[in-house]
Amino acid sequence: MFVSQFRHISFRDSLRNRIQFSVILILIVSLVLIAGSTTWFNIRKYNQTQFRILEEKINSVYVELEHKLSFEERLSADWSTNKYDNLSQLLTKFSDVFYSDINLYDPHGNLLATSREQVFRLGLQSKKMDPLAYFKMNNEKLAQFVHRENINQLSYLSAYVPFLNSQGELLAYLNLPYFTKQKELQEDITTLTVAIVNIYVLLILLTIVFAVVISDQITKPLEMIQNRFRALKLGGKHEPIKYSKTDEIGRLVNEYNKMVLELENNIDLLAKSERESAWREMAKQVAHEIKNPLTPMRLSVQQLKRTWDDKKEDFDKYLNRVTETLLEQIDNLSTIAGEFSNFAKMPIAKIEKVSISEVLSASVALFNANEKITIEFNNQLSGKELVMADSDQLSRVFINILKNGIQAIPDDKEGKIVIGTQLKGKKVVIDITDNGKGVSEDIKDKLFAPNFTTKSGGMGLGLAIVKNILESVDGEINFSTELNKGSTFTVGLPVIEN
């Protein structure tokens, strides 16, 4: 489960990733700060402990030396007693007792005696007192001074106190160099660091799981809202989001649900308005088209009445002329009514498996008798290609396109229609090319619109019906054109398996 959740972590800029990154970053920064501060605290505590040990040790050495030397008025390197041959021998004894090197410097900062003569004999350390320590002791009169000194690369603590006799006179400066156990300190710090890292590695893993789970809990409702927004479309069915919490996301969900309800209401109003507008436009077009033949019919009848009233001898001639005009205009009215009926109420399609080759061949055959037009049919299909459609409506599509192509050819030009078919993937493509006038730029966008026509007769519903039929079976129609050279209409239909 964790692995599948972890896969959600990516470098894409998203709210989920920002939450995960922020939580993990906070933990890592906390690890660094806590590890650093813990290490610093332990080093500081260790140093304080070493300072305290050194202070206690130098005080103990001072007390022991005080028993032996406090009655002296001055000290020299050749000091001796019955028990000790010189001052260095005394310091060596105390060094063995306190496990520490001991040095004595005279009031001028010169070495008097030491428990480790070889250090000075080999020149590893100067026989002069450390300048800073001497300045603190002699000039600032400090009762005690502890600081770090170095022998080459070796760093150590060094403590100084003024050694006074019983009269309070300065006899020497007592110095204890203390070599701390750096290796133990490093081991302690390493052990502590490893422990902290191990704990925090586990915490990081747990935090990653926690971050993934929390970010998913926060962003999942937002993703659901995003997907719903993406699915929003006019005319679609939109279910409200169910979210029971009353947090910020809950308020966002409530706003979305309100918007969906308002959108559906507005869609209904818009659809109703569009339908009413479309029917108003259609009614205007029908009224206009009906009015066109009615005008000559009215004039013809009025002329016939005047001829009758005037008792003209050629009344029969007028009657025949008017009759022909009326019949012609009545045919126009019938055509207009038929086109309007077909567009407004198309018959219910009978969708079935249809051989595209058979329907196209039958449609082409209807125009073969036209002597003014040469039809070239290049069929690259095997004849087994089937589409789901209504065969009558599909035939109507091809007849309409062929008819439009023929009508686009001027009378003074030898007409030619070229039909080509091919199979492209899972789609059959039919190209119908004419050598007519072509389509001008200003009317390209209106070609499939209802009521648009470039012909003097009809309502311009043919290509609108063609597009409607093709789209109802997941087909499509496009065209390309070149002015005064012709146009190519391309029909695409999805092919089904036999």
C-alpha positions as CSV (number, residue, x, y, z in Angstrom):
1,M,0.0,0.0,0.0
2,F,2.8,2.4,0.9
3,V,4.6,1.7,-2.4
4,S,1.5,2.5,-4.4
5,Q,1.0,5.7,-2.4
6,F,4.7,6.6,-2.8
7,R,4.4,6.4,-6.5
8,H,2.1,9.5,-6.3
9,I,5.2,11.5,-5.3
10,S,6.5,13.2,-8.4
11,F,8.2,16.5,-9.3
12,R,5.0,17.9,-10.8
13,D,3.9,21.2,-9.3
14,S,0.7,20.1,-7.4
15,L,-0.8,20.8,-4.0
16,R,-0.3,17.2,-3.0
17,N,3.4,17.3,-3.8
18,R,3.8,20.7,-2.1
19,I,2.3,19.3,1.1
20,Q,4.5,16.2,1.0
21,F,7.6,18.2,0.2
22,S,6.8,20.7,3.0
23,V,6.3,18.0,5.7
24,I,9.4,16.1,4.7
25,L,11.5,19.4,4.5
26,I,10.3,20.4,7.9
27,L,11.4,17.0,9.3
28,I,14.8,17.1,7.6
29,V,15.4,20.7,8.8
30,S,14.3,19.6,12.3
31,L,16.7,16.7,12.1
32,V,19.6,18.9,11.2
33,L,18.8,21.5,13.8
34,I,18.2,19.0,16.6
35,A,21.2,16.9,15.6
36,G,23.4,20.0,15.4
37,S,22.1,21.5,18.7
38,T,22.4,18.1,20.5
39,T,26.0,17.6,19.3
40,W,26.9,21.2,20.3
41,F,25.2,20.8,23.7
42,N,27.1,17.5,24.4
43,I,30.4,19.0,23.3
44,R,29.8,22.0,25.5
45,K,28.7,19.8,28.4
46,Y,31.8,17.7,27.9
47,N,34.1,20.7,27.9
48,Q,32.4,22.1,31.0
49,T,33.0,18.8,32.7
50,Q,36.6,18.7,31.7
51,F,37.0,22.3,33.0
52,R,35.5,21.4,36.3
53,I,37.7,18.3,36.6
54,L,40.7,20.3,35.8
55,E,39.8,23.0,38.4
56,E,39.2,20.4,41.1
57,K,42.5,18.7,40.2
58,I,44.6,21.9,40.3
59,N,43.0,22.9,43.6
60,S,43.9,19.4,45.0
61,V,47.5,19.7,43.7
62,Y,47.7,23.2,45.2
63,V,46.6,22.0,48.6
64,E,49.3,19.2,48.6
65,L,52.0,21.6,47.4
66,E,50.9,24.1,50.0
67,H,51.7,21.5,52.8
68,K,55.3,21.1,51.4
69,L,56.2,24.6,50.1
70,S,54.1,27.2,51.9
71,F,56.8,28.1,54.4
72,E,59.4,28.8,51.7
73,E,60.3,32.5,51.0
74,R,61.4,31.7,47.5
75,L,61.6,28.6,45.2
76,S,64.4,27.4,43.0
77,A,65.0,24.3,40.8
78,D,67.5,22.9,43.3
79,W,65.1,22.9,46.2
80,S,65.5,19.7,48.2
81,T,64.6,17.9,51.5
82,N,65.5,14.7,53.2
83,K,62.9,12.9,51.1
84,Y,63.2,14.8,47.7
85,D,66.4,15.6,45.9
86,N,64.8,18.4,43.9
87,L,61.6,20.2,43.1
88,S,60.9,18.1,40.0
89,Q,61.0,14.9,42.0
90,L,58.3,16.3,44.3
91,L,56.1,17.2,41.3
92,T,56.7,13.8,39.8
93,K,55.3,12.2,42.9
94,F,52.2,14.3,42.9
95,S,51.8,13.7,39.1
96,D,51.6,9.9,39.8
97,V,49.0,10.5,42.5
98,F,46.8,12.9,40.4
99,Y,47.4,11.4,37.0
100,S,48.4,14.7,35.6
101,D,51.5,16.6,34.5
102,I,52.5,19.4,36.8
103,N,54.6,22.5,36.0
104,L,55.9,25.3,38.2
105,Y,57.0,28.7,36.7
106,D,58.8,31.4,38.7
107,P,57.2,34.9,39.1
108,H,58.9,35.9,35.8
109,G,57.4,33.1,33.8
110,N,60.4,30.8,33.6
111,L,60.2,27.1,34.2
112,L,61.2,26.1,37.7
113,A,60.3,22.4,37.8
114,T,58.2,19.9,35.9
115,S,56.9,16.3,36.3
116,R,57.6,15.6,32.6
117,E,61.1,16.9,31.8
118,Q,61.4,15.2,28.5
119,V,58.7,17.4,26.9
120,F,60.9,20.5,27.6
121,R,64.1,18.7,26.9
122,L,63.0,17.6,23.5
123,G,61.8,21.2,22.7
124,L,58.2,20.2,22.3
125,Q,57.2,22.9,24.7
126,S,58.8,26.2,25.6
127,K,60.4,26.7,29.0
128,K,58.6,30.1,29.1
129,M,55.1,30.3,30.5
130,D,52.4,30.8,27.9
131,P,52.3,34.6,27.1
132,L,48.5,34.9,27.5
133,A,48.5,33.0,30.8
134,Y,51.4,35.1,32.1
135,F,49.6,38.3,31.2
136,K,46.4,37.2,32.9
137,M,48.2,36.1,36.0
138,N,50.8,38.9,36.3
139,N,48.9,41.9,34.9
140,E,45.3,41.2,35.6
141,K,46.0,39.3,38.8
142,L,43.4,36.5,38.1
143,A,43.0,33.9,40.7
144,Q,42.7,31.2,38.1
145,F,43.0,31.0,34.3
146,V,42.1,28.0,32.1
147,H,42.5,28.0,28.3
148,R,43.6,25.8,25.4
149,E,47.2,25.4,24.4
150,N,48.9,23.4,21.6
151,I,51.9,21.2,21.1
152,N,52.1,21.0,17.4
153,Q,48.7,19.6,16.3
154,L,47.8,18.4,19.8
155,S,45.3,20.6,21.6
156,Y,44.9,20.5,25.4
157,L,43.5,22.4,28.4
158,S,46.0,24.2,30.6
159,A,45.1,25.6,34.0
160,Y,47.1,28.2,35.9
161,V,46.9,29.5,39.5
162,P,49.3,31.7,41.5
163,F,51.1,29.7,44.2
164,L,51.5,31.8,47.4
165,N,53.5,31.1,50.6
166,S,52.1,31.5,54.1
167,Q,52.9,35.2,54.1
168,G,50.8,35.7,50.9
169,E,53.9,36.2,48.7
170,L,54.0,34.9,45.2
171,L,56.4,31.9,45.0
172,A,55.5,30.5,41.5
173,Y,52.7,29.9,39.0
174,L,51.2,26.4,39.2
175,N,50.3,24.9,35.9
176,L,48.4,21.7,35.1
177,P,48.2,20.7,31.4
178,Y,45.2,18.4,31.0
179,F,45.0,16.2,27.9
180,T,41.3,15.5,27.4
181,K,40.3,12.1,26.0
182,Q,39.4,13.4,22.5
183,K,38.9,9.9,21.2
184,E,36.2,9.2,23.8
185,L,34.6,12.5,23.0
186,Q,34.5,11.6,19.3
187,E,33.2,8.2,20.0
188,D,30.4,9.7,22.2
189,I,29.5,12.2,19.5
190,T,29.6,9.5,16.8
191,T,27.4,7.2,18.8
192,L,24.9,10.0,19.6
193,T,24.9,11.1,15.9
194,V,24.3,7.5,14.7
195,A,21.4,7.1,17.2
196,I,19.8,10.4,16.1
197,V,20.2,9.5,12.4
198,N,18.7,6.1,12.9
199,I,15.7,7.5,14.8
200,Y,15.2,10.2,12.2
201,V,15.5,7.9,9.3
202,L,12.6,5.9,10.8
203,L,10.8,9.2,11.5
204,I,11.4,10.3,7.9
205,L,9.9,7.1,6.5
206,L,6.9,7.4,8.8
207,T,6.5,11.0,7.9
208,I,6.6,10.2,4.2
209,V,3.8,7.8,4.7
210,F,2.0,10.3,6.9
211,A,2.6,13.1,4.3
212,V,1.3,10.9,1.4
213,V,-1.8,9.8,3.4
214,I,-2.6,13.4,4.6
215,S,-2.0,15.0,1.3
216,D,-4.2,12.4,-0.4
217,Q,-6.9,13.1,2.2
218,I,-6.6,16.8,1.5
219,T,-6.3,16.7,-2.2
220,K,-8.6,13.8,-3.1
221,P,-11.8,16.0,-2.8
222,L,-10.0,18.7,-4.8
223,E,-9.2,16.2,-7.5
224,M,-12.7,15.0,-7.5
225,I,-13.9,18.6,-8.0
226,Q,-11.3,19.1,-10.7
227,N,-12.5,16.1,-12.6
228,R,-16.1,17.2,-12.2
229,F,-15.1,20.6,-13.6
230,R,-13.3,18.9,-16.5
231,A,-16.4,16.9,-17.3
232,L,-18.6,20.0,-17.3
233,K,-20.2,20.4,-20.8
234,L,-23.3,21.9,-22.1
235,G,-26.1,19.3,-22.3
236,G,-24.3,16.8,-20.1
237,K,-25.7,15.3,-16.9
238,H,-23.9,16.6,-13.8
239,E,-24.3,14.9,-10.5
240,P,-23.7,16.9,-7.3
241,I,-20.7,16.0,-5.2
242,K,-21.4,14.3,-1.9
243,Y,-19.2,15.6,0.8
244,S,-20.4,15.6,4.5
245,K,-17.7,17.8,6.1
246,T,-18.2,21.5,6.7
247,D,-14.6,22.6,6.2
248,E,-13.1,24.8,3.5
249,I,-13.4,22.0,0.9
250,G,-17.0,21.4,2.0
251,R,-17.8,25.0,1.3
252,L,-16.1,24.7,-2.1
253,V,-18.2,21.6,-2.8
254,N,-21.4,23.4,-1.9
255,E,-20.5,26.2,-4.3
256,Y,-19.8,23.7,-7.0
257,N,-23.2,22.0,-6.4
258,K,-24.9,25.3,-6.5
259,M,-23.1,26.2,-9.7
260,V,-24.1,22.8,-11.3
261,L,-27.8,23.5,-10.4
262,E,-27.6,27.0,-11.8
263,L,-25.8,25.7,-14.9
264,E,-28.4,23.1,-15.6
265,N,-31.1,25.7,-15.3
266,N,-29.2,28.1,-17.5
267,I,-28.6,25.4,-20.1
268,D,-32.3,24.6,-20.2
269,L,-33.1,28.3,-20.6
270,L,-30.4,28.7,-23.2
271,A,-31.5,25.6,-25.1
272,K,-35.1,26.9,-25.1
273,S,-33.9,30.3,-26.2
274,E,-31.8,28.8,-29.0
275,R,-34.7,26.6,-30.2
276,E,-37.1,29.5,-30.2
277,S,-34.5,31.7,-32.0
278,A,-33.8,28.9,-34.5
279,W,-37.5,28.4,-35.2
280,R,-38.0,32.2,-35.6
281,E,-35.2,32.3,-38.1
282,M,-36.6,29.3,-39.9
283,A,-40.1,30.8,-39.9
284,K,-38.6,34.0,-41.4
285,Q,-36.8,32.0,-44.1
286,V,-39.9,30.0,-44.9
287,A,-42.1,33.1,-45.1
288,H,-39.5,34.7,-47.3
289,E,-39.3,31.7,-49.6
290,I,-43.0,31.3,-49.8
291,K,-43.4,35.0,-50.5
292,N,-41.1,34.8,-53.5
293,P,-43.4,32.5,-55.6
294,L,-46.5,34.1,-54.3
295,T,-45.6,37.5,-55.8
296,P,-45.5,36.3,-59.5
297,M,-48.6,34.2,-58.8
298,R,-50.5,37.2,-57.6
299,L,-49.3,39.3,-60.5
300,S,-50.3,36.6,-63.0
301,V,-53.8,36.2,-61.5
302,Q,-54.3,40.0,-61.6
303,Q,-53.1,40.1,-65.2
304,L,-55.5,37.3,-66.1
305,K,-58.4,39.0,-64.4
306,R,-57.8,42.2,-66.3
307,T,-57.6,40.3,-69.6
308,W,-60.9,38.6,-68.7
309,D,-62.5,41.9,-67.8
310,D,-61.2,43.5,-71.1
311,K,-62.6,40.6,-73.0
312,K,-59.4,40.3,-75.0
313,E,-59.4,37.9,-77.9
314,D,-56.1,36.3,-76.9
315,F,-57.5,35.3,-73.4
316,D,-56.7,31.7,-74.1
317,K,-53.1,32.6,-74.6
318,Y,-52.9,34.5,-71.3
319,L,-54.7,31.7,-69.6
320,N,-52.0,29.1,-70.7
321,R,-49.2,31.5,-69.7
322,V,-50.6,32.1,-66.3
323,T,-51.3,28.4,-65.8
324,E,-47.7,27.5,-66.6
325,T,-46.5,30.2,-64.2
326,L,-48.8,29.0,-61.4
327,L,-47.7,25.4,-61.9
328,E,-44.1,26.4,-61.8
329,Q,-44.5,28.4,-58.6
330,I,-46.6,25.7,-57.0
331,D,-43.7,23.3,-57.7
332,N,-41.4,25.7,-56.0
333,L,-43.7,25.9,-53.0
334,S,-43.9,22.1,-52.9
335,T,-40.1,21.9,-52.9
336,I,-39.7,24.4,-50.1
337,A,-42.3,22.6,-48.0
338,G,-40.5,19.3,-48.7
339,E,-37.1,20.7,-47.7
340,F,-38.5,22.2,-44.5
341,S,-40.2,19.0,-43.6
342,N,-37.1,16.9,-44.1
343,F,-35.0,19.2,-42.0
344,A,-37.5,19.8,-39.2
345,K,-38.6,16.2,-38.8
346,M,-36.2,13.7,-40.2
347,P,-37.5,10.1,-40.3
348,I,-36.3,7.8,-37.6
349,A,-33.1,6.2,-38.8
350,K,-32.9,2.4,-39.2
351,I,-29.3,1.8,-38.1
352,E,-27.9,-1.5,-39.5
353,K,-24.7,-2.9,-41.2
354,V,-24.4,-1.3,-44.6
355,S,-22.0,-1.9,-47.4
356,I,-20.5,1.4,-48.2
357,S,-19.5,0.3,-51.7
358,E,-23.0,-0.8,-52.6
359,V,-24.6,2.4,-51.4
360,L,-22.1,4.6,-53.1
361,S,-22.3,2.7,-56.4
362,A,-26.1,2.9,-56.4
363,S,-25.9,6.6,-55.8
364,V,-23.4,7.2,-58.6
365,A,-25.5,5.1,-61.0
366,L,-28.3,7.7,-60.7
367,F,-26.2,10.3,-62.5
368,N,-24.5,8.2,-65.1
369,A,-27.3,9.1,-67.6
370,N,-26.3,12.8,-67.5
371,E,-24.5,13.4,-70.8
372,K,-23.2,16.8,-69.8
373,I,-21.2,15.3,-66.9
374,T,-18.3,12.7,-66.9
375,I,-18.2,10.7,-63.7
376,E,-14.9,8.9,-62.8
377,F,-15.3,6.3,-60.0
378,N,-12.0,5.1,-58.5
379,N,-13.1,2.5,-55.9
380,Q,-10.2,1.2,-53.8
381,L,-12.4,-0.7,-51.4
382,S,-12.7,-4.5,-51.3
383,G,-16.5,-4.3,-51.1
384,K,-16.5,-6.0,-47.6
385,E,-16.3,-2.7,-45.7
386,L,-19.3,-2.2,-43.5
387,V,-20.6,0.8,-41.6
388,M,-23.4,1.3,-39.1
389,A,-25.9,3.6,-40.7
390,D,-29.3,4.0,-42.3
391,S,-28.8,3.0,-46.0
392,D,-31.5,5.4,-47.3
393,Q,-30.0,8.4,-45.4
394,L,-26.5,7.4,-46.4
395,S,-27.6,7.3,-50.1
396,R,-29.2,10.7,-49.5
397,V,-25.8,12.0,-48.4
398,F,-24.0,11.0,-51.5
399,I,-26.8,12.0,-53.8
400,N,-26.9,15.5,-52.2
401,I,-23.1,15.9,-52.5
402,L,-23.1,14.7,-56.2
403,K,-26.1,16.9,-57.0
404,N,-24.4,20.0,-55.5
405,G,-21.2,19.2,-57.4
406,I,-23.0,19.0,-60.7
407,Q,-24.9,22.2,-60.0
408,A,-21.7,24.0,-59.2
409,I,-20.3,23.4,-62.7
410,P,-21.1,26.3,-65.1
411,D,-23.1,25.5,-68.3
412,D,-20.3,26.5,-70.6
413,K,-17.8,24.1,-69.0
414,E,-17.4,20.4,-69.6
415,G,-18.3,18.9,-66.2
416,K,-16.3,16.2,-64.5
417,I,-16.9,14.5,-61.1
418,V,-14.1,12.3,-59.7
419,I,-15.0,9.9,-56.8
420,G,-12.3,8.1,-54.9
421,T,-12.5,5.7,-52.0
422,Q,-9.9,4.3,-49.6
423,L,-9.5,2.6,-46.2
424,K,-7.5,4.6,-43.7
425,G,-7.0,2.6,-40.5
426,K,-10.5,2.0,-39.1
427,K,-12.2,4.6,-41.3
428,V,-13.4,4.6,-44.9
429,V,-12.8,7.9,-46.7
430,I,-14.8,9.0,-49.7
431,D,-13.5,12.0,-51.8
432,I,-16.0,13.6,-54.3
433,T,-14.3,16.2,-56.5
434,D,-15.9,18.5,-59.0
435,N,-14.5,21.0,-61.5
436,G,-17.0,23.7,-60.7
437,K,-16.8,27.3,-59.6
438,G,-15.4,26.5,-56.1
439,V,-16.3,28.2,-52.9
440,S,-15.3,31.8,-52.1
441,E,-13.6,32.6,-48.8
442,D,-16.5,34.7,-47.5
443,I,-19.0,31.8,-47.6
444,K,-16.8,28.9,-46.5
445,D,-17.9,29.1,-42.8
446,K,-21.6,29.2,-43.8
447,L,-21.6,26.2,-46.1
448,F,-23.1,23.7,-43.7
449,A,-25.4,26.2,-42.0
450,P,-29.1,25.8,-42.4
451,N,-30.9,28.3,-44.7
452,F,-27.6,29.1,-46.5
453,T,-27.5,28.5,-50.3
454,T,-25.7,29.9,-53.3
455,K,-28.5,28.8,-55.7
456,S,-31.5,30.8,-56.7
457,G,-34.0,28.2,-55.6
458,G,-34.5,26.1,-52.5
459,M,-33.9,26.8,-48.8
460,G,-30.2,25.7,-48.5
461,L,-30.9,22.8,-46.2
462,G,-29.1,20.1,-48.2
463,L,-25.6,20.2,-46.8
464,A,-27.0,20.9,-43.3
465,I,-29.0,17.6,-43.5
466,V,-25.9,15.8,-44.9
467,K,-23.8,16.9,-41.9
468,N,-26.6,16.0,-39.5
469,I,-26.9,12.5,-40.9
470,L,-23.1,11.8,-40.8
471,E,-22.7,13.1,-37.3
472,S,-25.5,10.9,-36.1
473,V,-23.4,7.8,-37.1
474,D,-20.0,9.2,-35.8
475,G,-19.1,10.3,-39.3
476,E,-17.7,13.6,-40.5
477,I,-17.6,15.8,-43.6
478,N,-15.0,18.3,-44.7
479,F,-14.2,20.1,-47.8
480,S,-11.3,21.9,-49.6
481,T,-11.8,24.3,-52.5
482,E,-10.0,26.4,-55.1
483,L,-11.9,29.2,-56.7
484,N,-12.8,28.7,-60.4
485,K,-11.2,25.2,-60.3
486,G,-13.5,23.1,-58.1
487,S,-14.1,21.6,-54.7
488,T,-13.5,18.3,-52.9
489,F,-15.9,17.0,-50.3
490,T,-14.5,14.3,-48.0
491,V,-16.7,12.0,-46.1
492,G,-15.3,9.8,-43.3
493,L,-17.2,6.9,-41.7
494,P,-16.0,4.4,-39.0
495,V,-15.7,0.8,-40.3
496,I,-17.0,-2.1,-38.3
497,E,-15.6,-5.6,-38.3
498,N,-17.6,-8.2,-40.3
